Amino acid sequence: LRFLLHGSPVEIRRGLQNPTDFLTKETWNQVLGLAQLPAFERFEQHFANAVDEWKRWIDHPEPEKHAMPGIGPDTTLTPFQQLLPMRVLRLDRLTQSITQ
């Protein structure tokens, strides 16, 4: 719950470098913070391996209506956990994700 409300409160100094030209330093830090949670171990590597897919998802006007890359119906993530990448990558659509 803390991560959903506040995100990563500190700068993560270790981990994969931002593989994109479209995520800010702050957003990439949130990706690295998300990867610190047990359910999202190695999320930053997954993201880096599917940058183009994630870019399409992030750029969609209603990403909450589409599956996140690699997070399909057979995922082991709970509905609550599925909100966390939305919080990191499309905070502006978090409310819509919660109400959907």
DSSP file (Angstrom, degrees, kcal/mol; ACC not computed):
  #  RESIDUE AA STRUCTURE BP1 BP2  ACC     N-H-->O    O-->H-N    N-H-->O    O-->H-N    TCO  KAPPA ALPHA  PHI   PSI    X-CA   Y-CA   Z-CA
    1    1 A L     >        0   0    0      0, 0.0     4,-2.1     0, 0.0     5,-0.2   0.000 360.0 360.0 360.0 -38.3    0.0    0.0    0.0
    2    2 A R  H  >> +     0   0    0      1,-0.2     4,-2.8     2,-0.2     5,-0.5   0.914 360.0  49.7 -59.3 -43.6    2.9    2.4    0.8
    3    3 A F  H  >5S+     0   0    0      1,-0.2     4,-2.1     2,-0.2    -1,-0.2   0.899 109.3  52.1 -64.7 -39.0    4.3    2.1   -2.7
    4    4 A L  H  45S+     0   0    0      1,-0.2    -1,-0.2     2,-0.2    -2,-0.2   0.897 116.7  39.8 -62.1 -39.7    0.9    2.8   -4.3
    5    5 A L  H  <5S+     0   0    0     -4,-2.1    -2,-0.2     1,-0.1    -1,-0.2   0.872 137.0   9.9 -77.7 -38.1    0.5    5.9   -2.2
    6    6 A H  H  <5S-     0   0    0     -4,-2.8    -3,-0.2     1,-0.2    -2,-0.2   0.590  84.7-146.6-122.4 -15.4    4.0    7.3   -2.3
    7    7 A G     << -     0   0    0     -4,-2.1    -1,-0.2    -5,-0.5    -2,-0.1  -0.353  64.2 -19.3  72.5-161.9    6.1    5.4   -4.8
    8    8 A S        -     0   0    0      1,-0.1    25,-0.1    -2,-0.1     4,-0.1  -0.711  61.6-161.7 -80.9 117.8    9.8    4.9   -4.2
    9    9 A P        +     0   0    0      0, 0.0     2,-0.3     0, 0.0    -1,-0.1   0.621  67.8  48.1 -79.4 -11.4   10.7    7.5   -1.6
   10   10 A V  S    S-     0   0    0     19,-0.1     2,-0.4     0, 0.0    23,-0.1  -0.863  90.6 -98.7-127.5 159.7   14.5    7.4   -2.2
   11   11 A E        -     0   0    0     -2,-0.3     2,-0.6     1,-0.0    15,-0.0  -0.657  34.1-136.7 -77.0 128.5   16.8    7.5   -5.2
   12   12 A I        -     0   0    0     -2,-0.4    20,-0.1     1,-0.1    21,-0.1  -0.783  20.3-174.7 -86.7 117.8   17.9    4.0   -6.2
   13   13 A R        +     0   0    0     -2,-0.6     2,-0.3    16,-0.0    -1,-0.1   0.566  62.5  57.3 -94.6  -9.5   21.6    4.2   -7.0
   14   14 A R  S    S+     0   0    0      2,-0.0     2,-0.2     3,-0.0    -2,-0.0  -0.851  75.4  63.3-119.6 159.1   22.1    0.6   -8.2
   15   15 A G  S    S-     0   0    0     -2,-0.3    17,-0.0    29,-0.0     0, 0.0  -0.633  85.5 -23.8 122.9 178.0   20.4   -1.2  -10.9
   16   16 A L        -     0   0    0     -2,-0.2     2,-0.1     1,-0.1    16,-0.1  -0.279  65.8-112.7 -62.2 141.0   20.0   -1.2  -14.7
   17   17 A Q        -     0   0    0      1,-0.1    -1,-0.1     2,-0.0    -3,-0.0  -0.439  46.7 -83.6 -71.6 151.6   20.5    2.1  -16.5
   18   18 A N        -     0   0    0      1,-0.2    -1,-0.1    -2,-0.1     7,-0.0  -0.403  40.4-163.7 -57.6 116.9   17.4    3.7  -18.1
   19   19 A P        +     0   0    0      0, 0.0     2,-0.2     0, 0.0    -1,-0.2   0.344  61.6  73.6 -87.9   8.3   17.2    1.9  -21.5
   20   20 A T        -     0   0    0      3,-0.1    -2,-0.0     1,-0.1    28,-0.0  -0.692  62.9-149.9-118.8 167.6   14.8    4.5  -22.9
   21   21 A D  S    S+     0   0    0     -2,-0.2    -1,-0.1     1,-0.0    -3,-0.0   0.255  97.7  58.6-110.8   6.6   14.8    8.1  -24.2
   22   22 A F  S    S+     0   0    0      2,-0.1     2,-0.4     0, 0.0    -1,-0.0   0.578  86.4  78.5-113.8 -13.2   11.2    8.6  -23.1
   23   23 A L  S    S-     0   0    0      4,-0.0    -3,-0.1     1,-0.0    66,-0.0  -0.829  76.1-130.0 -96.8 135.6   11.3    7.9  -19.3
   24   24 A T     >  -     0   0    0     -2,-0.4     4,-2.6     1,-0.1     5,-0.2  -0.268  27.1-105.6 -72.2 167.1   12.6   10.6  -17.1
   25   25 A K  H  > S+     0   0    0      1,-0.2     4,-2.1     2,-0.2     5,-0.1   0.901 123.0  51.3 -58.5 -41.7   15.2    9.9  -14.5
   26   26 A E  H  > S+     0   0    0      2,-0.2     4,-1.5     1,-0.2    -1,-0.2   0.900 110.1  47.8 -65.2 -41.7   12.5   10.1  -11.8
   27   27 A T  H  > S+     0   0    0      2,-0.2     4,-1.9     1,-0.2    -2,-0.2   0.916 111.0  50.8 -67.4 -41.5   10.2    7.7  -13.6
   28   28 A W  H  X S+     0   0    0     -4,-2.6     4,-2.5     1,-0.2    -1,-0.2   0.885 106.4  55.9 -63.2 -36.2   13.1    5.2  -14.1
   29   29 A N  H  X S+     0   0    0     -4,-2.1     4,-2.2     1,-0.2    -1,-0.2   0.877 106.0  51.2 -61.4 -36.6   13.9    5.5  -10.4
   30   30 A Q  H  X S+     0   0    0     -4,-1.5     4,-2.6     2,-0.2    -1,-0.2   0.873 107.4  52.9 -67.9 -37.0   10.3    4.5   -9.7
   31   31 A V  H  X S+     0   0    0     -4,-1.9     4,-1.9     2,-0.2    -2,-0.2   0.940 111.0  46.8 -60.6 -46.2   10.7    1.5  -12.0
   32   32 A L  H  < S+     0   0    0     -4,-2.5     4,-0.4     1,-0.2    -2,-0.2   0.880 111.5  51.6 -63.8 -37.6   13.8    0.5  -10.0
   33   33 A G  H >< S+     0   0    0     -4,-2.2     3,-1.2     1,-0.2     4,-0.4   0.900 107.7  51.9 -64.7 -40.8   11.9    1.0   -6.8
   34   34 A L  H >< S+     0   0    0     -4,-2.6     3,-1.8     1,-0.3     6,-0.3   0.885 102.5  60.2 -61.1 -38.5    9.1   -1.2   -8.0
   35   35 A A  T 3< S+     0   0    0     -4,-1.9     7,-0.5     1,-0.3    -1,-0.3   0.620  92.6  68.1 -67.1 -11.8   11.7   -3.9   -8.8
   36   36 A Q  T <  S+     0   0    0     -3,-1.2    -1,-0.3    -4,-0.4    -2,-0.2   0.670  81.8  91.0 -78.7 -17.5   12.6   -3.9   -5.1
   37   37 A L  S X  S-     0   0    0     -3,-1.8     3,-1.9    -4,-0.4     4,-0.1  -0.596  85.9-123.7 -80.8 139.9    9.2   -5.4   -4.2
   38   38 A P  G >  S+     0   0    0      0, 0.0     3,-1.2     0, 0.0    -1,-0.1   0.845 109.5  53.1 -53.0 -40.0    9.1   -9.2   -4.1
   39   39 A A  G 3  S+     0   0    0      1,-0.2    37,-0.1    -5,-0.0    -4,-0.1   0.679 114.0  44.0 -70.4 -15.4    6.3   -9.5   -6.7
   40   40 A F  G X  S+     0   0    0     -3,-1.9     3,-2.3    -6,-0.3     4,-0.3   0.040  75.6 156.2-119.3  25.0    8.2   -7.4   -9.1
   41   41 A E  T <  S+     0   0    0     -3,-1.2    -5,-0.1     1,-0.3    -6,-0.1  -0.301  76.7   7.4 -54.2 130.4   11.7   -8.8   -8.8
   42   42 A R  T 3> S+     0   0    0     -7,-0.5     4,-2.2   -10,-0.1     3,-0.4   0.661  84.6 139.6  68.8  19.0   13.7   -8.1  -12.0
   43   43 A F  H <>  +     0   0    0     -3,-2.3     4,-3.0     1,-0.2     5,-0.2   0.885  68.3  57.7 -58.0 -38.8   10.9   -5.9  -13.4
   44   44 A E  H  > S+     0   0    0     -4,-0.3     4,-2.3     1,-0.2    -1,-0.2   0.870 107.2  47.6 -62.5 -35.3   13.5   -3.4  -14.7
   45   45 A Q  H  > S+     0   0    0     -3,-0.4     4,-2.1     2,-0.2    -1,-0.2   0.914 111.4  50.0 -70.0 -43.0   15.1   -6.2  -16.7
   46   46 A H  H  X S+     0   0    0     -4,-2.2     4,-0.7     2,-0.2    -2,-0.2   0.927 112.2  48.6 -58.3 -45.3   11.6   -7.3  -18.1
   47   47 A F  H >< S+     0   0    0     -4,-3.0     3,-1.2     1,-0.2     7,-0.2   0.936 110.4  50.3 -60.7 -47.6   10.9   -3.6  -19.0
   48   48 A A  H >< S+     0   0    0     -4,-2.3     3,-0.8     1,-0.3    -1,-0.2   0.831 108.4  53.2 -61.9 -32.9   14.3   -3.2  -20.7
   49   49 A N  H 3< S+     0   0    0     -4,-2.1    -1,-0.3     1,-0.2    -2,-0.2   0.636 119.5  33.8 -77.5 -13.7   13.7   -6.4  -22.7
   50   50 A A  T <X S+     0   0    0     -3,-1.2     4,-2.6    -4,-0.7     5,-0.2  -0.149  72.3 139.8-133.0  39.1   10.3   -5.1  -24.0
   51   51 A V  H <> S+     0   0    0     -3,-0.8     4,-2.7     1,-0.2     5,-0.2   0.884  73.8  50.6 -54.7 -45.1   10.9   -1.4  -24.3
   52   52 A D  H  > S+     0   0    0      2,-0.2     4,-2.1     1,-0.2    -1,-0.2   0.905 111.7  47.5 -63.5 -41.3    8.9   -1.0  -27.5
   53   53 A E  H  > S+     0   0    0      2,-0.2     4,-2.2     1,-0.2    -1,-0.2   0.922 113.4  48.1 -64.4 -43.8    5.9   -2.9  -26.1
   54   54 A W  H  X S+     0   0    0     -4,-2.6     4,-3.1    -7,-0.2     5,-0.2   0.890 108.6  54.9 -64.0 -38.6    6.0   -0.8  -22.9
   55   55 A K  H  X S+     0   0    0     -4,-2.7     4,-2.4    -5,-0.2    -1,-0.2   0.925 108.7  47.9 -60.6 -45.1    6.3    2.4  -25.0
   56   56 A R  H  X S+     0   0    0     -4,-2.1     4,-0.8     2,-0.2    -1,-0.2   0.913 114.0  47.3 -61.3 -42.1    3.1    1.5  -27.0
   57   57 A W  H >< S+     0   0    0     -4,-2.2     3,-0.8     1,-0.2    -2,-0.2   0.937 113.0  47.8 -65.5 -46.1    1.3    0.7  -23.7
   58   58 A I  H 3< S+     0   0    0     -4,-3.1    -2,-0.2     1,-0.2    -1,-0.2   0.877 112.1  50.5 -62.1 -39.2    2.4    3.9  -22.0
   59   59 A D  H 3< S+     0   0    0     -4,-2.4    -1,-0.2    -5,-0.2    -2,-0.2   0.618  84.6 108.2 -77.5 -12.9    1.5    6.0  -25.1
   60   60 A H  S << S-     0   0    0     -4,-0.8     4,-0.1    -3,-0.8     6,-0.1  -0.413  72.9-133.3 -66.8 139.5   -2.0    4.6  -25.3
   61   61 A P  S    S+     0   0    0      0, 0.0    -1,-0.1     0, 0.0     3,-0.1   0.779 103.4  26.9 -65.6 -24.8   -4.7    7.1  -24.2
   62   62 A E    >   +     0   0    0      1,-0.1     3,-1.9    -5,-0.0     4,-0.1  -0.532  69.4 161.6-133.6  68.0   -6.4    4.4  -22.1
   63   63 A P  G >   +     0   0    0      0, 0.0     3,-2.1     0, 0.0    -1,-0.1   0.775  68.3  71.8 -63.0 -25.1   -3.7    1.9  -21.1
   64   64 A E  G 3  S+     0   0    0      1,-0.3     4,-0.1    -3,-0.1    22,-0.0   0.686  91.9  59.1 -64.7 -15.7   -5.8    0.6  -18.2
   65   65 A K  G <  S+     0   0    0     -3,-1.9     2,-0.3     2,-0.1    -1,-0.3   0.405 102.8  63.8 -91.1   2.0   -8.0   -1.1  -20.8
   66   66 A H  S <  S-     0   0    0     -3,-2.1     2,-0.1    -4,-0.1    -6,-0.0  -0.940  90.9-102.7-128.5 148.1   -5.1   -3.1  -22.2
   67   67 A A        -     0   0    0     -2,-0.3     5,-0.1     1,-0.1     3,-0.1  -0.411  38.4-117.4 -65.9 140.2   -2.8   -5.8  -20.7
   68   68 A M  B >   -A   71   0A   0      3,-0.7     3,-2.7     1,-0.1    -1,-0.1  -0.534  47.3 -82.7 -72.7 145.8    0.6   -4.6  -19.7
   69   69 A P  T 3  S+     0   0    0      0, 0.0    -1,-0.1     0, 0.0   -19,-0.1  -0.272 116.1   2.3 -52.7 124.7    3.4   -6.2  -21.6
   70   70 A G  T 3  S+     0   0    0      1,-0.1     2,-0.6    -3,-0.1    -2,-0.0   0.448 110.3  98.3  78.2  -0.8    4.1   -9.6  -20.0
   71   71 A I  B <   +A   68   0A   0     -3,-2.7    -3,-0.7     4,-0.1    -1,-0.1  -0.758  53.3 153.4-120.3  83.6    1.4   -9.1  -17.5
   72   72 A G    >   -     0   0    0     -2,-0.6     3,-1.8    -5,-0.1    -4,-0.0  -0.212  62.4 -76.8-101.1-169.7   -1.5  -11.1  -18.9
   73   73 A P  T 3  S+     0   0    0      0, 0.0    -1,-0.0     0, 0.0    -2,-0.0   0.714 127.1  58.1 -64.3 -20.5   -4.6  -12.9  -17.5
   74   74 A D  T 3  S+     0   0    0      2,-0.0    -3,-0.0     0, 0.0     0, 0.0   0.276  81.4 126.8 -92.5  12.5   -2.4  -15.8  -16.4
   75   75 A T    <   -     0   0    0     -3,-1.8    -4,-0.1     1,-0.1    -5,-0.0  -0.251  62.4-137.7 -67.6 155.6   -0.2  -13.6  -14.2
   76   76 A T  S    S+     0   0    0    -37,-0.1     2,-0.2     2,-0.1    -1,-0.1   0.405  70.4 112.2 -92.6   1.7    0.4  -14.4  -10.6
   77   77 A L        -     0   0    0      1,-0.1    -2,-0.1     4,-0.1   -37,-0.0  -0.522  68.4-125.7 -75.5 140.9    0.0  -10.7   -9.7
   78   78 A T     >  -     0   0    0     -2,-0.2     4,-2.0     1,-0.1     5,-0.2  -0.377  29.0-104.5 -74.4 162.9   -3.1   -9.7   -7.7
   79   79 A P  H  > S+     0   0    0      0, 0.0     4,-0.5     0, 0.0    -1,-0.1   0.886 124.6  52.1 -56.0 -37.7   -5.4   -7.0   -9.0
   80   80 A F  H >> S+     0   0    0      1,-0.2     3,-1.5     2,-0.2     4,-0.5   0.938 107.7  50.2 -63.4 -46.2   -3.9   -4.7   -6.4
   81   81 A Q  H >4 S+     0   0    0      1,-0.3     3,-1.2     2,-0.2    -1,-0.2   0.830 101.5  63.4 -62.2 -31.6   -0.3   -5.5   -7.5
   82   82 A Q  H 3X S+     0   0    0     -4,-2.0     4,-0.6     1,-0.3    -1,-0.3   0.681  94.1  63.3 -68.1 -15.9   -1.3   -4.8  -11.1
   83   83 A L  H <X S+     0   0    0     -3,-1.5     4,-2.2    -4,-0.5    -1,-0.3   0.759  87.5  73.0 -74.9 -25.1   -2.0   -1.2  -10.1
   84   84 A L  H <X S+     0   0    0     -3,-1.2     4,-2.0    -4,-0.5     5,-0.2   0.903  94.1  47.4 -65.3 -45.0    1.6   -0.6   -9.2
   85   85 A P  H  > S+     0   0    0      0, 0.0     4,-2.9     0, 0.0     5,-0.4   0.883 111.9  53.6 -62.0 -33.6    3.1   -0.4  -12.7
   86   86 A M  H  X S+     0   0    0     -4,-0.6     4,-2.7     1,-0.2     7,-0.3   0.917 107.1  51.1 -62.8 -41.7    0.3    1.9  -13.6
   87   87 A R  H  < S+     0   0    0     -4,-2.2     4,-0.3     1,-0.2    -1,-0.2   0.889 115.6  42.4 -61.2 -39.7    1.2    4.1  -10.7
   88   88 A V  H  < S+     0   0    0     -4,-2.0     3,-0.2    -5,-0.2    -2,-0.2   0.913 128.1  25.8 -73.2 -44.7    4.8    4.2  -11.9
   89   89 A L  H  < S+     0   0    0     -4,-2.9    -3,-0.2     1,-0.2    -2,-0.2   0.727 135.8  19.2-100.9 -24.9    4.3    4.6  -15.6
   90   90 A R    ><  +     0   0    0     -4,-2.7     3,-2.6    -5,-0.4     4,-0.3  -0.412  60.3 162.4-145.4  63.5    0.9    6.4  -16.0
   91   91 A L  G >  S+     0   0    0     -4,-0.3     3,-1.5     1,-0.3     4,-0.4   0.816  75.3  67.0 -53.4 -32.9    0.0    8.0  -12.7
   92   92 A D  G 3  S+     0   0    0      1,-0.3    -1,-0.3     2,-0.1     4,-0.2   0.683 104.5  43.7 -64.0 -17.2   -2.6   10.1  -14.6
   93   93 A R  G <> S+     0   0    0     -3,-2.6     4,-1.9    -7,-0.3    -1,-0.3   0.287  83.1 100.2-110.1   8.4   -4.6    6.9  -15.3
   94   94 A L  H <> S+     0   0    0     -3,-1.5     4,-2.3    -4,-0.3     5,-0.2   0.917  80.2  52.5 -62.9 -44.1   -4.4    5.4  -11.8
   95   95 A T  H  > S+     0   0    0     -4,-0.4     4,-2.1     1,-0.2    -1,-0.2   0.918 109.7  49.2 -59.4 -43.1   -7.9    6.5  -10.8
   96   96 A Q  H  > S+     0   0    0      1,-0.2     4,-1.0     2,-0.2    -1,-0.2   0.879 110.1  52.3 -63.6 -36.9   -9.4    4.9  -13.9
   97   97 A S  H  < S+     0   0    0     -4,-1.9     3,-0.2     1,-0.2    -1,-0.2   0.884 109.4  49.0 -65.2 -39.0   -7.5    1.7  -13.2
   98   98 A I  H  < S+     0   0    0     -4,-2.3    -2,-0.2     1,-0.2    -1,-0.2   0.892 113.7  45.3 -69.0 -39.6   -8.8    1.5   -9.7
   99   99 A T  H  <        0   0    0     -4,-2.1    -1,-0.2     1,-0.2    -2,-0.2   0.596 360.0 360.0 -83.1  -9.8  -12.4    2.1  -10.7
  100  100 A Q     <        0   0    0     -4,-1.0    -1,-0.2    -3,-0.2    -2,-0.1   0.476 360.0 360.0 -81.0 360.0  -12.3   -0.3  -13.6
